[in-house]
Amino acid sequence: MTLFSDPRDLYSHRVRVVIAEKNIAVDIVDADPLHVPEDVAEVNPYGSLPTLLDRELALYESRIIMEYLDERFPHPPLLPADPVARANTRLLVHRVERDWYRLADTIMEGGKAATRARKELREGLSATAPVFSAKPFFMSDEFGLVDASMGPLLWRLAVLGVEITGNAGKAVNTYAKRLFLREAFVRSLSEAEKEMRS
């Protein structure tokens, strides 16, 4: 199994978090998204990262890769067993991606839209602060796919120029620290990501 991963990318990082949480033996190949390896170009019509190759299977959407890994390596489970809870978790992962990853992408692109996206991301995370402090993990007592998506985003807040202050900041930072101290999260970090917070 090989994961072609952008060492600076949110989407690649969340897949690496899942791999580390499950202790999956995977060859992780750092790749430049502007010059993807031939192996990726041959199997991925979008030439995007991350791309996972598992024998004859090629997967190239981070959310699909995360769910595939959770099903293929069921312990520890990162999605709930109950179908209703599982569907709700999938919706939360979708919302994190649509509401917050989209804003992070806009900030990273720069330009006029970045200032507004930075404000929206700060306000969105601040408004969600009660959720961060309600349970040990995101609306759950157990680490799951939502947390695997939140950790990489929160890790990049300083790079994105987003600071959350007051009680909201305390709640977000306490939750973030809980994620960052996990052994699997530490192992998921690329050298480029470690430098983001050094």
C-alpha positions, -999 to +999 in steps of 0.1 A: +000+000+000+014+034-010+001+069-002+012+097-024+009+127-001+015+164-003+035+172+029+019+206+033-017+197+024-047+195+048-063+167+029-032+146+027-025+152+064-059+140+076-053+107+057-020+104+074-037+109+108-060+079+100-030+058+089-011+067+121-042+061+144-046+026+129-009+018+127-012+008+091+019-002+073+019+022+043+047+036+022+042+074+023+057+092-007+059+129-005+049+145-037+046+179-053+010+186-063+023+206-093+044+177-106+027+145-095+046+112-100+038+091-130+022+065-108-004+090-097-010+104-132-017+069-145-044+060-120-059+093-110-077+113-137-074+145-116-037+140-108-045+151-073-031+143-039-036+124-017-037+092-038-038+058-023-027+027-042-036-007-026-028-035-050-052-029-080-072-002-062-065+035-066-084+060-045-079+097-048-104+116-026-093+121+010-127+114+026-131+082+005-096+071+014-102+077+051-134+057+051-118+029+031-090+026+056-114+026+085-134-003+069-103-022+057-085-019+091-115-019+115-095-015+148-097+010+163-129+021+146-130+058+136-167+057+125-195+046+149-210+011+145-246+025+146-258+035+111-275+067+123-244+078+143-222+068+113-243+089+089-241+119+113-203+115+116-201+116+078-222+147+077-199+164+103-168+154+082-185+169+052-193+201+070-158+205+083-145+202+048-172+224+032-173+251+058-137+253+071-114+235+047-128+256+019-120+288+039-085+275+046-080+268+009-091+304+001-067+318+027-038+298+013-045+311-023-041+346-010-057+377-027-086+398-016-108+368-007-083+356+019-091+384+044-128+376+044-121+339+046-098+344+076-126+363+094-152+337+085-130+308+097-122+326+130-160+334+135-170+298+126-146+282+150-154+306+177-192+299+173-185+262+176-164+266+208-191+250+231-189+218+210-151+217+215-155+217+253-187+195+256-169+162+252-132+150+249-135+148+211-157+164+185-192+156+198-179+122+210-161+105+238-139+086+213-114+099+187-130+096+152-129+108+116-141+143+125-111+147+149-088+133+122-101+162+100-100+189+127-065+182+139-048+192+106-069+223+103-062+235+139-025+227+134-024+253+106-043+282+123-012+303+129+000+298+093-035+308+082-033+339+104-063+329+124-063+336+161-092+327+184-093+346+217-113+347+249-133+317+261-138+305+226-100+304+221-095+285+254-120+259+243-105+255+208-070+254+221-077+229+248-093+206+222-065+212+198-038+204+224-057+171+232-054+162+195-018+174+191-005+153+220-018+121+206+011+098+196-006+091+163-010+128+155+027+134+162+036+105+139+013+119+111+033+151+108+055+157+078+087+177+083+071+206+065+041+205+090+064+204+120+080+236+108+046+253+106+046+255+144+083+257+152 
